């Protein structure tokens, strides 16, 4: 349901009425919020995140009573849960911008890509041979590619849009690679180099790396380290270690701050800046001895 946008004066007036105990006022507010649909969700979601706890509590109460889906609150809850799982986190993140996202359709598409990989893998196969199959399916058959023409387009960072549009940035393409690999029985890891994301395989005696932004290019440890040192001369080889899921998702949010800023969307840039702060504050609280 859509409605006309609230004016600044209307937003202020509605916020001032949220704690009114009168049943008549509450009924009128519920009717008003229902009429305005998505605009009401945005207003109540904003109020529910404010430092004023009384106001935030009442806004959250209205969201629950109206049964409005609130993906932003859900993603904040995911961040605070410390139960970080890449697929869940990536889809929850995308729903903060696209609440109508069909999660089931995204999962089925990943399932289909993995099923095609399993069909082509001739066991027994080494990890490197399996990655070659993934490269064939994802980059040659399915047509995934790095979006070099519009790198800062925010859609490049949303998992559902990467699957639909078949293009993304190193981080989002690495996420797709990891999720398909997991379904195909291959244990890989995200490797977040400064300025570039890779996928790492540590199953063999000597690790190797895959660059999904460059059609699955294989890199040796030496080549990956040279890529790392090119932009950061003081880097050490231990920086080629796997990156935790928490940092993968937090970095995705950091990218979106920059990309929504470049796209002239300060509200969404601010939203993802808040998610970054939430990740950092949650990690700091739980990292303390």
C-alpha atoms as a printed R data frame, in Angstrom:
    type eleno elety resid chain resno      x       y       z
1   ATOM     1    CA   UNK     A     1  0.000   0.000   0.000
2   ATOM     2    CA   UNK     A     2  1.340   3.419  -0.903
3   ATOM     3    CA   UNK     A     3  0.332   6.892   0.224
4   ATOM     4    CA   UNK     A     4  1.446  10.446  -0.253
5   ATOM     5    CA   UNK     A     5  4.524  11.484   1.652
6   ATOM     6    CA   UNK     A     6  4.163  13.041   5.084
7   ATOM     7    CA   UNK     A     7  5.272  16.644   5.383
8   ATOM     8    CA   UNK     A     8  7.799  17.566   8.057
9   ATOM     9    CA   UNK     A     9  5.008  19.112  10.130
10  ATOM    10    CA   UNK     A    10  2.883  15.970   9.828
11  ATOM    11    CA   UNK     A    11  5.804  13.763  10.853
12  ATOM    12    CA   UNK     A    12  6.411  15.903  13.928
13  ATOM    13    CA   UNK     A    13  2.712  15.907  14.848
14  ATOM    14    CA   UNK     A    14  2.395  12.141  14.478
15  ATOM    15    CA   UNK     A    15  5.504  11.565  16.579
16  ATOM    16    CA   UNK     A    16  4.029  13.766  19.292
17  ATOM    17    CA   UNK     A    17  0.869  11.642  19.444
18  ATOM    18    CA   UNK     A    18  2.483   8.207  19.677
19  ATOM    19    CA   UNK     A    19  2.451   8.142  23.477
20  ATOM    20    CA   UNK     A    20 -1.109   9.468  23.803
21  ATOM    21    CA   UNK     A    21 -3.051   6.941  25.967
22  ATOM    22    CA   UNK     A    22 -6.455   7.829  24.480
23  ATOM    23    CA   UNK     A    23 -8.054   4.849  22.634
24  ATOM    24    CA   UNK     A    24 -9.620   7.279  20.169
25  ATOM    25    CA   UNK     A    25 -6.241   8.831  19.336
26  ATOM    26    CA   UNK     A    26 -4.669   5.400  18.950
27  ATOM    27    CA   UNK     A    27 -7.459   4.259  16.615
28  ATOM    28    CA   UNK     A    28 -7.078   7.404  14.521
29  ATOM    29    CA   UNK     A    29 -3.306   6.925  14.293
30  ATOM    30    CA   UNK     A    30 -3.675   3.284  13.273
31  ATOM    31    CA   UNK     A    31 -6.080   4.287  10.502
32  ATOM    32    CA   UNK     A    32 -3.745   7.073   9.356
33  ATOM    33    CA   UNK     A    33 -0.708   4.792   9.297
34  ATOM    34    CA   UNK     A    34 -2.608   2.094   7.399
35  ATOM    35    CA   UNK     A    35 -3.694   4.586   4.738
36  ATOM    36    CA   UNK     A    36 -0.137   5.753   4.161
37  ATOM    37    CA   UNK     A    37  1.371   2.269   3.932
38  ATOM    38    CA   UNK     A    38  5.091   2.313   3.112
39  ATOM    39    CA   UNK     A    39  5.483   5.958   4.122
40  ATOM    40    CA   UNK     A    40  4.186   5.042   7.581
41  ATOM    41    CA   UNK     A    41  6.642   2.148   7.798
42  ATOM    42    CA   UNK     A    42  9.521   4.526   7.046
43  ATOM    43    CA   UNK     A    43  8.348   7.032   9.645
44  ATOM    44    CA   UNK     A    44  7.744   4.467  12.396
45  ATOM    45    CA   UNK     A    45 10.983   2.665  11.613
46  ATOM    46    CA   UNK     A    46 12.868   5.961  11.913
47  ATOM    47    CA   UNK     A    47 11.194   6.758  15.233
48  ATOM    48    CA   UNK     A    48 11.844   3.242  16.545
49  ATOM    49    CA   UNK     A    49 15.594   3.782  16.078
50  ATOM    50    CA   UNK     A    50 15.763   7.083  17.950
51  ATOM    51    CA   UNK     A    51 17.561   7.527  21.321
52  ATOM    52    CA   UNK     A    52 14.273   8.503  22.981
53  ATOM    53    CA   UNK     A    53 13.362   5.073  24.350
54  ATOM    54    CA   UNK     A    54  9.745   5.934  25.132
55  ATOM    55    CA   UNK     A    55  9.150   7.183  21.605
56  ATOM    56    CA   UNK     A    56 11.019   4.208  20.144
57  ATOM    57    CA   UNK     A    57  8.947   1.757  22.177
58  ATOM    58    CA   UNK     A    58  5.646   3.268  21.036
59  ATOM    59    CA   UNK     A    59  6.761   3.350  17.383
60  ATOM    60    CA   UNK     A    60  7.749  -0.328  17.576
61  ATOM    61    CA   UNK     A    61  4.367  -1.105  19.152
62  ATOM    62    CA   UNK     A    62  2.515   0.495  16.223
63  ATOM    63    CA   UNK     A    63  4.675  -1.425  13.748
64  ATOM    64    CA   UNK     A    64  3.774  -4.697  15.457
65  ATOM    65    CA   UNK     A    65  0.062  -3.885  15.700
66  ATOM    66    CA   UNK     A    66 -0.141  -2.923  12.048
67  ATOM    67    CA   UNK     A    67  1.742  -6.102  11.174
68  ATOM    68    CA   UNK     A    68  4.043  -4.097   8.934
69  ATOM    69    CA   UNK     A    69  7.114  -6.006   7.865
70  ATOM    70    CA   UNK     A    70 10.116  -4.176   9.281
71  ATOM    71    CA   UNK     A    71 13.265  -5.508   7.554
72  ATOM    72    CA   UNK     A    72 15.485  -2.831   9.111
73  ATOM    73    CA   UNK     A    73 14.599  -3.974  12.636
74  ATOM    74    CA   UNK     A    74 15.113  -7.580  11.533
75  ATOM    75    CA   UNK     A    75 18.596  -6.807  10.206
76  ATOM    76    CA   UNK     A    76 19.491  -4.908  13.369
77  ATOM    77    CA   UNK     A    77 18.389  -7.957  15.351
78  ATOM    78    CA   UNK     A    78 20.571 -10.159  13.155
79  ATOM    79    CA   UNK     A    79 23.573  -7.909  13.820
80  ATOM    80    CA   UNK     A    80 23.009  -8.027  17.578
81  ATOM    81    CA   UNK     A    81 22.442 -11.798  17.598
82  ATOM    82    CA   UNK     A    82 26.104 -12.610  16.812
83  ATOM    83    CA   UNK     A    83 24.729 -15.601  14.899
84  ATOM    84    CA   UNK     A    84 26.313 -14.622  11.603
85  ATOM    85    CA   UNK     A    85 25.483 -16.792   8.611
86  ATOM    86    CA   UNK     A    86 26.339 -15.384   5.200
87  ATOM    87    CA   UNK     A    87 23.221 -16.262   3.198
88  ATOM    88    CA   UNK     A    88 20.788 -15.164   5.902
89  ATOM    89    CA   UNK     A    89 22.667 -11.936   6.496
90  ATOM    90    CA   UNK     A    90 22.978 -11.074   2.798
91  ATOM    91    CA   UNK     A    91 19.255 -11.588   2.181
92  ATOM    92    CA   UNK     A    92 18.223  -9.675   5.313
93  ATOM    93    CA   UNK     A    93 20.505  -6.836   4.213
94  ATOM    94    CA   UNK     A    94 18.886  -6.731   0.771
95  ATOM    95    CA   UNK     A    95 15.397  -6.722   2.301
96  ATOM    96    CA   UNK     A    96 16.172  -3.437   4.073
97  ATOM    97    CA   UNK     A    97 16.016  -1.818   0.627
98  ATOM    98    CA   UNK     A    98 13.658  -4.235  -1.108
99  ATOM    99    CA   UNK     A    99 11.125  -5.459   1.497
100 ATOM   100    CA   UNK     A   100  9.236  -7.412  -1.182
101 ATOM   101    CA   UNK     A   101 12.296  -9.488  -2.063
102 ATOM   102    CA   UNK     A   102 11.379 -13.106  -2.825
103 ATOM   103    CA   UNK     A   103 13.822 -14.918  -0.560
104 ATOM   104    CA   UNK     A   104 12.671 -18.318  -1.770
105 ATOM   105    CA   UNK     A   105 13.342 -17.412  -5.402
106 ATOM   106    CA   UNK     A   106 16.906 -16.316  -4.555
107 ATOM   107    CA   UNK     A   107 17.586 -19.564  -2.712
108 ATOM   108    CA   UNK     A   108 16.133 -21.635  -5.550
109 ATOM   109    CA   UNK     A   109 18.372 -19.856  -8.059
110 ATOM   110    CA   UNK     A   110 21.433 -20.627  -5.944
111 ATOM   111    CA   UNK     A   111 20.219 -24.229  -5.633
112 ATOM   112    CA   UNK     A   112 19.878 -24.517  -9.415
113 ATOM   113    CA   UNK     A   113 23.383 -23.163 -10.024
114 ATOM   114    CA   UNK     A   114 24.823 -25.623  -7.492
115 ATOM   115    CA   UNK     A   115 22.848 -28.510  -9.001
116 ATOM   116    CA   UNK     A   116 24.357 -27.718 -12.403
117 ATOM   117    CA   UNK     A   117 27.836 -27.708 -10.819
118 ATOM   118    CA   UNK     A   118 27.245 -31.078  -9.153
119 ATOM   119    CA   UNK     A   119 26.058 -32.435 -12.498
120 ATOM   120    CA   UNK     A   120 29.374 -31.489 -14.123
121 ATOM   121    CA   UNK     A   121 31.741 -32.485 -11.301
122 ATOM   122    CA   UNK     A   122 33.260 -35.907 -11.954
123 ATOM   123    CA   UNK     A   123 34.229 -37.442  -8.628
124 ATOM   124    CA   UNK     A   124 36.796 -37.940  -7.332
125 ATOM   125    CA   UNK     A   125 37.730 -34.347  -8.076
126 ATOM   126    CA   UNK     A   126 40.215 -31.993  -6.454
127 ATOM   127    CA   UNK     A   127 39.109 -28.669  -5.013
128 ATOM   128    CA   UNK     A   128 40.770 -26.885  -7.922
129 ATOM   129    CA   UNK     A   129 38.902 -29.035 -10.445
130 ATOM   130    CA   UNK     A   130 35.614 -28.291  -8.680
131 ATOM   131    CA   UNK     A   131 36.373 -24.567  -8.783
132 ATOM   132    CA   UNK     A   132 36.959 -24.838 -12.527
133 ATOM   133    CA   UNK     A   133 33.446 -26.266 -12.818
134 ATOM   134    CA   UNK     A   134 32.049 -23.417 -10.718
135 ATOM   135    CA   UNK     A   135 33.803 -20.960 -13.019
136 ATOM   136    CA   UNK     A   136 32.263 -22.589 -16.070
137 ATOM   137    CA   UNK     A   137 28.738 -22.547 -14.609
138 ATOM   138    CA   UNK     A   138 28.786 -19.103 -12.979
139 ATOM   139    CA   UNK     A   139 30.773 -17.060 -15.468
140 ATOM   140    CA   UNK     A   140 30.393 -18.806 -18.803
141 ATOM   141    CA   UNK     A   141 26.988 -20.486 -18.662
142 ATOM   142    CA   UNK     A   142 25.153 -18.141 -16.282
143 ATOM   143    CA   UNK     A   143 27.049 -15.019 -17.369
144 ATOM   144    CA   UNK     A   144 28.000 -13.446 -14.043
145 ATOM   145    CA   UNK     A   145 30.484 -10.614 -14.489
146 ATOM   146    CA   UNK     A   146 32.056  -7.653 -12.783
147 ATOM   147    CA   UNK     A   147 30.162  -4.424 -13.381
148 ATOM   148    CA   UNK     A   148 33.073  -2.328 -14.603
149 ATOM   149    CA   UNK     A   149 30.799   0.190 -16.339
150 ATOM   150    CA   UNK     A   150 28.795   1.195 -13.244
151 ATOM   151    CA   UNK     A   151 30.919  -0.021 -10.349
152 ATOM   152    CA   UNK     A   152 29.315   2.250  -7.727
153 ATOM   153    CA   UNK     A   153 25.717   1.331  -8.571
154 ATOM   154    CA   UNK     A   154 24.265   0.282  -5.168
155 ATOM   155    CA   UNK     A   155 22.426  -2.615  -6.828
156 ATOM   156    CA   UNK     A   156 25.816  -4.283  -7.331
157 ATOM   157    CA   UNK     A   157 25.916  -5.014  -3.601
158 ATOM   158    CA   UNK     A   158 22.484  -6.602  -3.145
159 ATOM   159    CA   UNK     A   159 22.494 -10.385  -3.509
160 ATOM   160    CA   UNK     A   160 19.061 -10.617  -5.131
161 ATOM   161    CA   UNK     A   161 19.960  -7.978  -7.720
162 ATOM   162    CA   UNK     A   162 23.314  -9.591  -8.504
163 ATOM   163    CA   UNK     A   163 21.495 -12.836  -9.281
164 ATOM   164    CA   UNK     A   164 18.901 -11.082 -11.468
165 ATOM   165    CA   UNK     A   165 21.202  -8.621 -13.245
166 ATOM   166    CA   UNK     A   166 24.163 -11.056 -13.394
167 ATOM   167    CA   UNK     A   167 26.685  -8.405 -12.435
168 ATOM   168    CA   UNK     A   168 28.244  -7.086  -9.271
169 ATOM   169    CA   UNK     A   169 31.397  -6.007  -7.485
170 ATOM   170    CA   UNK     A   170 34.132  -8.262  -6.041
171 ATOM   171    CA   UNK     A   171 32.429  -8.677  -2.665
172 ATOM   172    CA   UNK     A   172 28.950  -9.540  -3.940
173 ATOM   173    CA   UNK     A   173 30.275 -11.868  -6.658
174 ATOM   174    CA   UNK     A   174 32.400 -13.583  -4.017
175 ATOM   175    CA   UNK     A   175 29.262 -14.085  -1.905
176 ATOM   176    CA   UNK     A   176 27.483 -15.792  -4.815
177 ATOM   177    CA   UNK     A   177 30.548 -17.962  -5.434
178 ATOM   178    CA   UNK     A   178 30.719 -18.999  -1.777
179 ATOM   179    CA   UNK     A   179 27.005 -19.805  -1.516
180 ATOM   180    CA   UNK     A   180 27.023 -21.935  -4.664
181 ATOM   181    CA   UNK     A   181 30.261 -23.658  -3.613
182 ATOM   182    CA   UNK     A   182 28.798 -24.546  -0.217
183 ATOM   183    CA   UNK     A   183 25.776 -26.145  -1.872
184 ATOM   184    CA   UNK     A   184 28.099 -28.065  -4.196
185 ATOM   185    CA   UNK     A   185 30.026 -29.501  -1.238
186 ATOM   186    CA   UNK     A   186 33.099 -27.309  -1.558
187 ATOM   187    CA   UNK     A   187 34.472 -25.518   1.489
188 ATOM   188    CA   UNK     A   188 35.789 -22.073   0.530
189 ATOM   189    CA   UNK     A   189 36.260 -18.812   2.432
190 ATOM   190    CA   UNK     A   190 35.936 -15.087   1.840
191 ATOM   191    CA   UNK     A   191 39.242 -13.209   1.726
192 ATOM   192    CA   UNK     A   192 38.783  -9.475   2.129
193 ATOM   193    CA   UNK     A   193 41.852  -7.737   0.772
194 ATOM   194    CA   UNK     A   194 41.809  -3.952   1.136
195 ATOM   195    CA   UNK     A   195 40.022  -2.693  -1.959
196 ATOM   196    CA   UNK     A   196 39.292  -6.142  -3.428
197 ATOM   197    CA   UNK     A   197 37.573  -9.367  -2.424
198 ATOM   198    CA   UNK     A   198 38.721 -12.860  -3.305
199 ATOM   199    CA   UNK     A   199 37.625 -16.393  -2.488
200 ATOM   200    CA   UNK     A   200 40.204 -18.646  -0.851
201 ATOM   201    CA   UNK     A   201 40.573 -22.416  -0.901
202 ATOM   202    CA   UNK     A   202 42.576 -23.906   1.966
203 ATOM   203    CA   UNK     A   203 41.691 -27.581   1.426
204 ATOM   204    CA   UNK     A   204 44.858 -28.475  -0.484
205 ATOM   205    CA   UNK     A   205 48.429 -28.420   0.835
206 ATOM   206    CA   UNK     A   206 49.047 -25.078  -0.836
207 ATOM   207    CA   UNK     A   207 46.153 -22.580  -0.709
208 ATOM   208    CA   UNK     A   208 44.940 -20.888  -3.863
209 ATOM   209    CA   UNK     A   209 42.574 -18.023  -4.544
210 ATOM   210    CA   UNK     A   210 39.775 -17.216  -6.996
211 ATOM   211    CA   UNK     A   211 38.889 -13.752  -8.264
212 ATOM   212    CA   UNK     A   212 35.142 -13.775  -9.082
213 ATOM   213    CA   UNK     A   213 35.290 -10.193 -10.359
214 ATOM   214    CA   UNK     A   214 37.640 -11.389 -13.079
215 ATOM   215    CA   UNK     A   215 35.675 -14.433 -14.248
216 ATOM   216    CA   UNK     A   216 37.111 -16.737 -11.593
217 ATOM   217    CA   UNK     A   217 40.785 -16.109 -12.319
218 ATOM   218    CA   UNK     A   218 42.967 -18.453 -10.233
219 ATOM   219    CA   UNK     A   219 45.712 -16.840  -8.151
220 ATOM   220    CA   UNK     A   220 48.575 -18.502  -6.320
221 ATOM   221    CA   UNK     A   221 49.576 -17.361  -2.836
222 ATOM   222    CA   UNK     A   222 52.367 -15.308  -4.410
223 ATOM   223    CA   UNK     A   223 50.039 -13.673  -6.917
224 ATOM   224    CA   UNK     A   224 47.425 -12.882  -4.273
225 ATOM   225    CA   UNK     A   225 50.111 -11.459  -2.009
226 ATOM   226    CA   UNK     A   226 51.457  -9.314  -4.859
227 ATOM   227    CA   UNK     A   227 47.935  -7.985  -5.406
228 ATOM   228    CA   UNK     A   228 47.718  -7.183  -1.698
229 ATOM   229    CA   UNK     A   229 51.128  -5.495  -1.569
230 ATOM   230    CA   UNK     A   230 50.432  -3.424  -4.685
231 ATOM   231    CA   UNK     A   231 48.143  -1.148  -2.723
232 ATOM   232    CA   UNK     A   232 49.527  -1.770   0.763
233 ATOM   233    CA   UNK     A   233 53.324  -2.213   0.728
234 ATOM   234    CA   UNK     A   234 53.450  -2.940   4.468
235 ATOM   235    CA   UNK     A   235 50.955  -5.820   4.253
236 ATOM   236    CA   UNK     A   236 51.903  -9.257   5.599
237 ATOM   237    CA   UNK     A   237 50.965 -12.668   4.243
238 ATOM   238    CA   UNK     A   238 48.661 -13.422   7.190
239 ATOM   239    CA   UNK     A   239 46.232 -10.905   5.669
240 ATOM   240    CA   UNK     A   240 45.392 -13.624   3.152
241 ATOM   241    CA   UNK     A   241 43.599 -15.496   5.936
242 ATOM   242    CA   UNK     A   242 39.805 -16.000   5.772
243 ATOM   243    CA   UNK     A   243 37.601 -13.016   6.614
244 ATOM   244    CA   UNK     A   244 34.834 -13.597   9.196
245 ATOM   245    CA   UNK     A   245 31.223 -13.402   8.006
246 ATOM   246    CA   UNK     A   246 30.661 -10.458  10.332
247 ATOM   247    CA   UNK     A   247 33.300  -8.422   8.524
248 ATOM   248    CA   UNK     A   248 32.056  -9.506   5.080
249 ATOM   249    CA   UNK     A   249 28.580  -8.148   5.834
250 ATOM   250    CA   UNK     A   250 29.900  -5.056   7.607
251 ATOM   251    CA   UNK     A   251 32.106  -4.275   4.614
252 ATOM   252    CA   UNK     A   252 29.103  -4.688   2.342
253 ATOM   253    CA   UNK     A   253 27.372  -2.025   4.429
254 ATOM   254    CA   UNK     A   254 30.427   0.241   4.186
255 ATOM   255    CA   UNK     A   255 30.373  -0.116   0.408
256 ATOM   256    CA   UNK     A   256 26.700   0.819   0.353
257 ATOM   257    CA   UNK     A   257 27.357   3.953   2.412
258 ATOM   258    CA   UNK     A   258 29.771   5.093  -0.284
259 ATOM   259    CA   UNK     A   259 27.651   3.966  -3.213
260 ATOM   260    CA   UNK     A   260 24.378   5.459  -1.983
261 ATOM   261    CA   UNK     A   261 26.247   8.687  -1.255
262 ATOM   262    CA   UNK     A   262 27.570   8.697  -4.820
263 ATOM   263    CA   UNK     A   263 24.039   7.990  -6.085
264 ATOM   264    CA   UNK     A   264 22.666  11.028  -4.241
265 ATOM   265    CA   UNK     A   265 20.640   9.003  -1.732
266 ATOM   266    CA   UNK     A   266 21.743  10.341   1.685
267 ATOM   267    CA   UNK     A   267 18.921   8.621   3.596
268 ATOM   268    CA   UNK     A   268 19.994   5.148   2.550
269 ATOM   269    CA   UNK     A   269 23.652   6.084   2.986
270 ATOM   270    CA   UNK     A   270 22.824   7.054   6.574
271 ATOM   271    CA   UNK     A   271 20.902   3.818   7.134
272 ATOM   272    CA   UNK     A   272 23.878   1.688   6.115
273 ATOM   273    CA   UNK     A   273 26.222   3.889   8.161
274 ATOM   274    CA   UNK     A   274 24.037   3.029  11.150
275 ATOM   275    CA   UNK     A   275 24.382  -0.670  10.342
276 ATOM   276    CA   UNK     A   276 28.184  -0.308  10.230
277 ATOM   277    CA   UNK     A   277 28.104   1.395  13.634
278 ATOM   278    CA   UNK     A   278 25.864  -1.397  14.966
279 ATOM   279    CA   UNK     A   279 28.266  -4.084  13.740
280 ATOM   280    CA   UNK     A   280 31.235  -2.299  15.297
281 ATOM   281    CA   UNK     A   281 29.507  -1.570  18.621
282 ATOM   282    CA   UNK     A   282 28.232  -5.159  18.912
283 ATOM   283    CA   UNK     A   283 31.662  -6.574  18.149
284 ATOM   284    CA   UNK     A   284 33.319  -4.237  20.637
285 ATOM   285    CA   UNK     A   285 30.874  -5.165  23.407
286 ATOM   286    CA   UNK     A   286 31.390  -8.883  22.965
287 ATOM   287    CA   UNK     A   287 35.124  -8.777  22.254
288 ATOM   288    CA   UNK     A   288 35.865  -7.341  25.677
289 ATOM   289    CA   UNK     A   289 37.183  -9.899  28.218
